[in-house]
């Protein structure tokens, strides 16, 4: 009750809406639950930074002020430079830009903050180590500890908004 009262006093009765903007479904990881999984036979597509700017402007024209940039895990295609370019393109028209992409080191997060990113969302999917290992079969995402510590690295880099999450139903 105290937490609720404090939240309402500080932020008011608000709902924070964001629009996801999918940058790429390219992925090298194999995760049993994910549509982006490398083994899925789907058409792969990565937007150019120019296309990202057009999409961000369209979302802004529809009233969105907060965007979550989403991608699969492919460090060569969805590289630090690519993310920097995309964040800059979106930050030019949106007051709030967050990421839900592969996890990075603090220096990369610091660079993305400098480009205009102020939020990070990390879906750990499950906090049960055994289940985590059983659903993450290949790729950097298998590293439970590295992913779990990503919000700390984001905070250290200056991310103002941090979010974490789990997928319900992965464990019996």
Buried (B, 14 or more C-beta within 10 A) or exposed (E): EEEEEEEEEEEEEEEEEBBEBBBBBBBBBBBEEBEBBBEEEEEBEBBEBEBBBEBBBEBBEEEBBBBBBBBBBBBEBBEBEBBBBBBBBBBEBBEBBBBBBBBBEBEBBBBBBEBBBBBBBBEBBBEEEEBBEEBBBEBBBBEBEBBBBBBEBBBEBBBEBBBEEEEEEBBE
